[in-house]
Amino acid sequence: MGEQENTIRIAVVEEQIKGMREQQRSHNQSTQRRFDDIDSKMDELIAIINRGRGAYAASLVLAGLIGGFVIKLGSMLGNFFSR
């Protein structure tokens, strides 16, 4: 009777181990999908940041040009009225 009980216990433990391994596989696949999703979101975020940097640089150049024009115009008007 003891051998039969042990055989049943071993079979139960083996089934539990199989179930746990399947859970681990499922969790691993789920986690891998999440990491892949995070990678794609990071790539999108980096692309947005790079576009933002380009827009920022363009706005600085434009502000410099406008500032230079205003200074030049002020200088010309100052020379005109000082005569």
Backbone as XML, in Angstrom:
<?xml version="1.0"?>
<chain id="A" units="angstrom">
  <residue number="1" name="MET">
    <atom name="N" x="0.813" y="-1.184" z="0.000"/>
    <atom name="CA" x="0.000" y="0.000" z="0.000"/>
    <atom name="C" x="0.859" y="1.252" z="0.000"/>
  </residue>
  <residue number="2" name="GLY">
    <atom name="N" x="1.990" y="1.261" z="0.611"/>
    <atom name="CA" x="2.864" y="2.423" z="0.666"/>
    <atom name="C" x="3.447" y="2.773" z="-0.690"/>
  </residue>
  <residue number="3" name="GLU">
    <atom name="N" x="3.777" y="1.735" z="-1.474"/>
    <atom name="CA" x="4.333" y="1.984" z="-2.800"/>
    <atom name="C" x="3.316" y="2.632" z="-3.716"/>
  </residue>
  <residue number="4" name="GLN">
    <atom name="N" x="2.098" y="2.189" z="-3.615"/>
    <atom name="CA" x="1.041" y="2.749" z="-4.462"/>
    <atom name="C" x="0.785" y="4.217" z="-4.101"/>
  </residue>
  <residue number="5" name="GLU">
    <atom name="N" x="0.797" y="4.505" z="-2.800"/>
    <atom name="CA" x="0.621" y="5.893" z="-2.347"/>
    <atom name="C" x="1.743" y="6.777" z="-2.871"/>
  </residue>
  <residue number="6" name="ASN">
    <atom name="N" x="2.972" y="6.288" z="-2.776"/>
    <atom name="CA" x="4.114" y="7.052" z="-3.270"/>
    <atom name="C" x="4.023" y="7.289" z="-4.768"/>
  </residue>
  <residue number="7" name="THR">
    <atom name="N" x="3.581" y="6.291" z="-5.510"/>
    <atom name="CA" x="3.431" y="6.425" z="-6.959"/>
    <atom name="C" x="2.394" y="7.501" z="-7.286"/>
  </residue>
  <residue number="8" name="ILE">
    <atom name="N" x="1.302" y="7.492" z="-6.538"/>
    <atom name="CA" x="0.255" y="8.510" z="-6.742"/>
    <atom name="C" x="0.792" y="9.892" z="-6.399"/>
  </residue>
  <residue number="9" name="ARG">
    <atom name="N" x="1.499" y="9.997" z="-5.297"/>
    <atom name="CA" x="2.070" y="11.293" z="-4.897"/>
    <atom name="C" x="3.051" y="11.799" z="-5.950"/>
  </residue>
  <residue number="10" name="ILE">
    <atom name="N" x="3.887" y="10.898" z="-6.457"/>
    <atom name="CA" x="4.859" y="11.288" z="-7.484"/>
    <atom name="C" x="4.120" y="11.782" z="-8.729"/>
  </residue>
  <residue number="11" name="ALA">
    <atom name="N" x="3.061" y="11.085" z="-9.122"/>
    <atom name="CA" x="2.286" y="11.486" z="-10.301"/>
    <atom name="C" x="1.656" y="12.868" z="-10.088"/>
  </residue>
  <residue number="12" name="VAL">
    <atom name="N" x="1.145" y="13.112" z="-8.882"/>
    <atom name="CA" x="0.541" y="14.410" z="-8.571"/>
    <atom name="C" x="1.591" y="15.514" z="-8.628"/>
  </residue>
  <residue number="13" name="VAL">
    <atom name="N" x="2.752" y="15.260" z="-8.040"/>
    <atom name="CA" x="3.827" y="16.252" z="-8.045"/>
    <atom name="C" x="4.295" y="16.530" z="-9.469"/>
  </residue>
  <residue number="14" name="GLU">
    <atom name="N" x="4.401" y="15.475" z="-10.296"/>
    <atom name="CA" x="4.819" y="15.664" z="-11.692"/>
    <atom name="C" x="3.810" y="16.527" z="-12.446"/>
  </residue>
  <residue number="15" name="GLU">
    <atom name="N" x="2.522" y="16.308" z="-12.204"/>
    <atom name="CA" x="1.487" y="17.123" z="-12.849"/>
    <atom name="C" x="1.560" y="18.575" z="-12.371"/>
  </residue>
  <residue number="16" name="GLN">
    <atom name="N" x="1.822" y="18.759" z="-11.089"/>
    <atom name="CA" x="1.966" y="20.123" z="-10.560"/>
    <atom name="C" x="3.158" y="20.822" z="-11.203"/>
  </residue>
  <residue number="17" name="ILE">
    <atom name="N" x="4.247" y="20.091" z="-11.365"/>
    <atom name="CA" x="5.446" y="20.661" z="-11.991"/>
    <atom name="C" x="5.145" y="21.042" z="-13.443"/>
  </residue>
  <residue number="18" name="LYS">
    <atom name="N" x="4.424" y="20.165" z="-14.174"/>
    <atom name="CA" x="4.050" y="20.473" z="-15.553"/>
    <atom name="C" x="3.205" y="21.751" z="-15.605"/>
  </residue>
  <residue number="19" name="GLY">
    <atom name="N" x="2.269" y="21.872" z="-14.675"/>
    <atom name="CA" x="1.420" y="23.073" z="-14.622"/>
    <atom name="C" x="2.236" y="24.321" z="-14.341"/>
  </residue>
  <residue number="20" name="MET">
    <atom name="N" x="3.182" y="24.211" z="-13.419"/>
    <atom name="CA" x="4.028" y="25.361" z="-13.086"/>
    <atom name="C" x="4.909" y="25.750" z="-14.266"/>
  </residue>
  <residue number="21" name="ARG">
    <atom name="N" x="5.421" y="24.759" z="-14.987"/>
    <atom name="CA" x="6.255" y="25.047" z="-16.158"/>
    <atom name="C" x="5.434" y="25.747" z="-17.232"/>
  </residue>
  <residue number="22" name="GLU">
    <atom name="N" x="4.195" y="25.329" z="-17.416"/>
    <atom name="CA" x="3.325" y="25.975" z="-18.405"/>
    <atom name="C" x="3.030" y="27.416" z="-17.988"/>
  </residue>
  <residue number="23" name="GLN">
    <atom name="N" x="2.813" y="27.633" z="-16.698"/>
    <atom name="CA" x="2.609" y="28.992" z="-16.201"/>
    <atom name="C" x="3.844" y="29.846" z="-16.457"/>
  </residue>
  <residue number="24" name="GLN">
    <atom name="N" x="5.020" y="29.280" z="-16.226"/>
    <atom name="CA" x="6.259" y="30.013" z="-16.462"/>
    <atom name="C" x="6.414" y="30.360" z="-17.935"/>
  </residue>
  <residue number="25" name="ARG">
    <atom name="N" x="6.100" y="29.420" z="-18.829"/>
    <atom name="CA" x="6.186" y="29.687" z="-20.273"/>
    <atom name="C" x="5.233" y="30.813" z="-20.661"/>
  </residue>
  <residue number="26" name="SER">
    <atom name="N" x="4.022" y="30.723" z="-20.155"/>
    <atom name="CA" x="3.021" y="31.749" z="-20.462"/>
    <atom name="C" x="3.458" y="33.115" z="-19.947"/>
  </residue>
  <residue number="27" name="HIS">
    <atom name="N" x="3.966" y="33.139" z="-18.724"/>
    <atom name="CA" x="4.440" y="34.398" z="-18.132"/>
    <atom name="C" x="5.630" y="34.938" z="-18.922"/>
  </residue>
  <residue number="28" name="ASN">
    <atom name="N" x="6.523" y="34.063" z="-19.348"/>
    <atom name="CA" x="7.690" y="34.479" z="-20.123"/>
    <atom name="C" x="7.253" y="35.110" z="-21.448"/>
  </residue>
  <residue number="29" name="GLN">
    <atom name="N" x="6.293" y="34.492" z="-22.127"/>
    <atom name="CA" x="5.802" y="35.036" z="-23.390"/>
    <atom name="C" x="5.135" y="36.392" z="-23.173"/>
  </residue>
  <residue number="30" name="SER">
    <atom name="N" x="4.347" y="36.495" z="-22.127"/>
    <atom name="CA" x="3.678" y="37.755" z="-21.813"/>
    <atom name="C" x="4.696" y="38.855" z="-21.511"/>
  </residue>
  <residue number="31" name="THR">
    <atom name="N" x="5.695" y="38.504" z="-20.727"/>
    <atom name="CA" x="6.733" y="39.472" z="-20.376"/>
    <atom name="C" x="7.516" y="39.896" z="-21.615"/>
  </residue>
  <residue number="32" name="GLN">
    <atom name="N" x="7.821" y="38.953" z="-22.494"/>
    <atom name="CA" x="8.553" y="39.275" z="-23.718"/>
    <atom name="C" x="7.743" y="40.220" z="-24.595"/>
  </residue>
  <residue number="33" name="ARG">
    <atom name="N" x="6.433" y="40.001" z="-24.700"/>
    <atom name="CA" x="5.585" y="40.915" z="-25.479"/>
    <atom name="C" x="5.605" y="42.312" z="-24.874"/>
  </residue>
  <residue number="34" name="ARG">
    <atom name="N" x="5.593" y="42.396" z="-23.552"/>
    <atom name="CA" x="5.644" y="43.709" z="-22.887"/>
    <atom name="C" x="6.964" y="44.406" z="-23.182"/>
  </residue>
  <residue number="35" name="PHE">
    <atom name="N" x="8.070" y="43.670" z="-23.107"/>
    <atom name="CA" x="9.372" y="44.274" z="-23.409"/>
    <atom name="C" x="9.436" y="44.749" z="-24.853"/>
  </residue>
  <residue number="36" name="ASP">
    <atom name="N" x="8.904" y="43.944" z="-25.775"/>
    <atom name="CA" x="8.886" y="44.354" z="-27.177"/>
    <atom name="C" x="8.053" y="45.615" z="-27.362"/>
  </residue>
  <residue number="37" name="ASP">
    <atom name="N" x="6.932" y="45.682" z="-26.653"/>
    <atom name="CA" x="6.072" y="46.864" z="-26.730"/>
    <atom name="C" x="6.790" y="48.085" z="-26.162"/>
  </residue>
  <residue number="38" name="ILE">
    <atom name="N" x="7.502" y="47.906" z="-25.053"/>
    <atom name="CA" x="8.256" y="49.011" z="-24.454"/>
    <atom name="C" x="9.348" y="49.483" z="-25.408"/>
  </residue>
  <residue number="39" name="ASP">
    <atom name="N" x="10.027" y="48.539" z="-26.079"/>
    <atom name="CA" x="11.064" y="48.908" z="-27.046"/>
    <atom name="C" x="10.490" y="49.759" z="-28.169"/>
  </residue>
  <residue number="40" name="SER">
    <atom name="N" x="9.338" y="49.348" z="-28.697"/>
    <atom name="CA" x="8.750" y="50.120" z="-29.799"/>
    <atom name="C" x="8.298" y="51.497" z="-29.311"/>
  </residue>
  <residue number="41" name="LYS">
    <atom name="N" x="7.778" y="51.572" z="-28.088"/>
    <atom name="CA" x="7.370" y="52.868" z="-27.547"/>
    <atom name="C" x="8.580" y="53.771" z="-27.309"/>
  </residue>
  <residue number="42" name="MET">
    <atom name="N" x="9.687" y="53.195" z="-26.873"/>
    <atom name="CA" x="10.906" y="53.982" z="-26.674"/>
    <atom name="C" x="11.409" y="54.532" z="-28.013"/>
  </residue>
  <residue number="43" name="ASP">
    <atom name="N" x="11.355" y="53.702" z="-29.055"/>
    <atom name="CA" x="11.775" y="54.160" z="-30.381"/>
    <atom name="C" x="10.901" y="55.324" z="-30.851"/>
  </residue>
  <residue number="44" name="GLU">
    <atom name="N" x="9.590" y="55.213" z="-30.633"/>
    <atom name="CA" x="8.680" y="56.297" z="-31.011"/>
    <atom name="C" x="8.983" y="57.557" z="-30.205"/>
  </residue>
  <residue number="45" name="LEU">
    <atom name="N" x="9.237" y="57.405" z="-28.922"/>
    <atom name="CA" x="9.529" y="58.549" z="-28.064"/>
    <atom name="C" x="10.824" y="59.237" z="-28.483"/>
  </residue>
  <residue number="46" name="ILE">
    <atom name="N" x="11.838" y="58.458" z="-28.810"/>
    <atom name="CA" x="13.109" y="59.024" z="-29.256"/>
    <atom name="C" x="12.917" y="59.788" z="-30.562"/>
  </residue>
  <residue number="47" name="ALA">
    <atom name="N" x="12.103" y="59.254" z="-31.465"/>
    <atom name="CA" x="11.824" y="59.947" z="-32.723"/>
    <atom name="C" x="11.121" y="61.276" z="-32.467"/>
  </residue>
  <residue number="48" name="ILE">
    <atom name="N" x="10.180" y="61.284" z="-31.538"/>
    <atom name="CA" x="9.470" y="62.524" z="-31.200"/>
    <atom name="C" x="10.428" y="63.532" z="-30.577"/>
  </residue>
  <residue number="49" name="ILE">
    <atom name="N" x="11.302" y="63.067" z="-29.699"/>
    <atom name="CA" x="12.276" y="63.958" z="-29.064"/>
    <atom name="C" x="13.203" y="64.560" z="-30.114"/>
  </residue>
  <residue number="50" name="ASN">
    <atom name="N" x="13.654" y="63.747" z="-31.061"/>
    <atom name="CA" x="14.542" y="64.254" z="-32.102"/>
    <atom name="C" x="13.844" y="65.286" z="-32.975"/>
  </residue>
  <residue number="51" name="ARG">
    <atom name="N" x="12.573" y="65.060" z="-33.284"/>
    <atom name="CA" x="11.824" y="66.070" z="-34.049"/>
    <atom name="C" x="11.694" y="67.342" z="-33.226"/>
  </residue>
  <residue number="52" name="GLY">
    <atom name="N" x="11.478" y="67.194" z="-31.933"/>
    <atom name="CA" x="11.364" y="68.357" z="-31.056"/>
    <atom name="C" x="12.663" y="69.142" z="-31.010"/>
  </residue>
  <residue number="53" name="ARG">
    <atom name="N" x="13.781" y="68.445" z="-30.998"/>
    <atom name="CA" x="15.081" y="69.127" z="-30.995"/>
    <atom name="C" x="15.272" y="69.909" z="-32.283"/>
  </residue>
  <residue number="54" name="GLY">
    <atom name="N" x="14.862" y="69.331" z="-33.403"/>
    <atom name="CA" x="14.978" y="70.023" z="-34.684"/>
    <atom name="C" x="14.111" y="71.270" z="-34.712"/>
  </residue>
  <residue number="55" name="ALA">
    <atom name="N" x="12.907" y="71.168" z="-34.188"/>
    <atom name="CA" x="12.012" y="72.326" z="-34.141"/>
    <atom name="C" x="12.583" y="73.394" z="-33.211"/>
  </residue>
  <residue number="56" name="TYR">
    <atom name="N" x="13.164" y="72.974" z="-32.112"/>
    <atom name="CA" x="13.764" y="73.928" z="-31.175"/>
    <atom name="C" x="14.934" y="74.652" z="-31.828"/>
  </residue>
  <residue number="57" name="ALA">
    <atom name="N" x="15.770" y="73.913" z="-32.535"/>
    <atom name="CA" x="16.915" y="74.525" z="-33.210"/>
    <atom name="C" x="16.440" y="75.493" z="-34.293"/>
  </residue>
  <residue number="58" name="ALA">
    <atom name="N" x="15.421" y="75.108" z="-35.033"/>
    <atom name="CA" x="14.883" y="75.992" z="-36.074"/>
    <atom name="C" x="14.301" y="77.256" z="-35.462"/>
  </residue>
  <residue number="59" name="SER">
    <atom name="N" x="13.627" y="77.122" z="-34.322"/>
    <atom name="CA" x="13.055" y="78.314" z="-33.685"/>
    <atom name="C" x="14.155" y="79.238" z="-33.171"/>
  </residue>
  <residue number="60" name="LEU">
    <atom name="N" x="15.268" y="78.667" z="-32.693"/>
    <atom name="CA" x="16.389" y="79.503" z="-32.251"/>
    <atom name="C" x="17.001" y="80.267" z="-33.422"/>
  </residue>
  <residue number="61" name="VAL">
    <atom name="N" x="17.158" y="79.600" z="-34.556"/>
    <atom name="CA" x="17.705" y="80.269" z="-35.747"/>
    <atom name="C" x="16.765" y="81.379" z="-36.192"/>
  </residue>
  <residue number="62" name="LEU">
    <atom name="N" x="15.469" y="81.087" z="-36.222"/>
    <atom name="CA" x="14.493" y="82.093" z="-36.627"/>
    <atom name="C" x="14.490" y="83.277" z="-35.669"/>
  </residue>
  <residue number="63" name="ALA">
    <atom name="N" x="14.556" y="83.003" z="-34.368"/>
    <atom name="CA" x="14.594" y="84.087" z="-33.384"/>
    <atom name="C" x="15.862" y="84.927" z="-33.569"/>
  </residue>
  <residue number="64" name="GLY">
    <atom name="N" x="16.977" y="84.291" z="-33.880"/>
    <atom name="CA" x="18.222" y="85.018" z="-34.133"/>
    <atom name="C" x="18.109" y="85.910" z="-35.347"/>
  </residue>
  <residue number="65" name="LEU">
    <atom name="N" x="17.499" y="85.390" z="-36.404"/>
    <atom name="CA" x="17.319" y="86.201" z="-37.618"/>
    <atom name="C" x="16.403" y="87.397" z="-37.358"/>
  </residue>
  <residue number="66" name="ILE">
    <atom name="N" x="15.317" y="87.161" z="-36.657"/>
    <atom name="CA" x="14.391" y="88.258" z="-36.337"/>
    <atom name="C" x="15.086" y="89.275" z="-35.442"/>
  </residue>
  <residue number="67" name="GLY">
    <atom name="N" x="15.816" y="88.797" z="-34.442"/>
    <atom name="CA" x="16.541" y="89.708" z="-33.554"/>
    <atom name="C" x="17.575" y="90.527" z="-34.317"/>
  </residue>
  <residue number="68" name="GLY">
    <atom name="N" x="18.295" y="89.881" z="-35.221"/>
    <atom name="CA" x="19.277" y="90.601" z="-36.035"/>
    <atom name="C" x="18.620" y="91.653" z="-36.906"/>
  </residue>
  <residue number="69" name="PHE">
    <atom name="N" x="17.462" y="91.310" z="-37.485"/>
    <atom name="CA" x="16.729" y="92.268" z="-38.311"/>
    <atom name="C" x="16.268" y="93.460" z="-37.480"/>
  </residue>
  <residue number="70" name="VAL">
    <atom name="N" x="15.741" y="93.193" z="-36.288"/>
    <atom name="CA" x="15.264" y="94.282" z="-35.426"/>
    <atom name="C" x="16.425" y="95.185" z="-35.010"/>
  </residue>
  <residue number="71" name="ILE">
    <atom name="N" x="17.557" y="94.622" z="-34.687"/>
    <atom name="CA" x="18.726" y="95.427" z="-34.298"/>
    <atom name="C" x="19.200" y="96.275" z="-35.476"/>
  </residue>
  <residue number="72" name="LYS">
    <atom name="N" x="19.267" y="95.665" z="-36.655"/>
    <atom name="CA" x="19.695" y="96.398" z="-37.843"/>
    <atom name="C" x="18.710" y="97.523" z="-38.157"/>
  </residue>
  <residue number="73" name="LEU">
    <atom name="N" x="17.415" y="97.244" z="-38.062"/>
    <atom name="CA" x="16.394" y="98.261" z="-38.299"/>
    <atom name="C" x="16.508" y="99.381" z="-37.278"/>
  </residue>
  <residue number="74" name="GLY">
    <atom name="N" x="16.727" y="99.042" z="-36.033"/>
    <atom name="CA" x="16.903" y="100.057" z="-34.992"/>
    <atom name="C" x="18.131" y="100.915" z="-35.260"/>
  </residue>
  <residue number="75" name="SER">
    <atom name="N" x="19.184" y="100.306" z="-35.715"/>
    <atom name="CA" x="20.411" y="101.037" z="-36.025"/>
    <atom name="C" x="20.169" y="101.983" z="-37.189"/>
  </residue>
  <residue number="76" name="MET">
    <atom name="N" x="19.481" y="101.493" z="-38.210"/>
    <atom name="CA" x="19.197" y="102.352" z="-39.378"/>
    <atom name="C" x="18.297" y="103.517" z="-38.994"/>
  </residue>
  <residue number="77" name="LEU">
    <atom name="N" x="17.280" y="103.261" z="-38.174"/>
    <atom name="CA" x="16.398" y="104.337" z="-37.753"/>
    <atom name="C" x="17.143" y="105.314" z="-36.847"/>
  </residue>
  <residue number="78" name="GLY">
    <atom name="N" x="17.999" y="104.818" z="-36.007"/>
    <atom name="CA" x="18.800" y="105.702" z="-35.142"/>
    <atom name="C" x="19.695" y="106.609" z="-35.958"/>
  </residue>
  <residue number="79" name="ASN">
    <atom name="N" x="20.319" y="106.052" z="-36.998"/>
    <atom name="CA" x="21.167" y="106.866" z="-37.879"/>
    <atom name="C" x="20.338" y="107.871" z="-38.656"/>
  </residue>
  <residue number="80" name="PHE">
    <atom name="N" x="19.147" y="107.495" z="-39.075"/>
    <atom name="CA" x="18.301" y="108.390" z="-39.859"/>
    <atom name="C" x="17.855" y="109.586" z="-39.019"/>
  </residue>
  <residue number="81" name="PHE">
    <atom name="N" x="17.439" y="109.339" z="-37.775"/>
    <atom name="CA" x="16.929" y="110.428" z="-36.938"/>
    <atom name="C" x="18.032" y="111.232" z="-36.281"/>
  </residue>
  <residue number="82" name="SER">
    <atom name="N" x="19.242" y="110.718" z="-36.249"/>
    <atom name="CA" x="20.326" y="111.473" z="-35.617"/>
    <atom name="C" x="20.903" y="112.502" z="-36.574"/>
  </residue>
  <residue number="83" name="ARG">
    <atom name="N" x="20.561" y="112.511" z="-37.798"/>
    <atom name="CA" x="21.095" y="113.481" z="-38.776"/>
    <atom name="C" x="20.455" y="114.798" z="-38.673"/>
  </residue>
</chain>
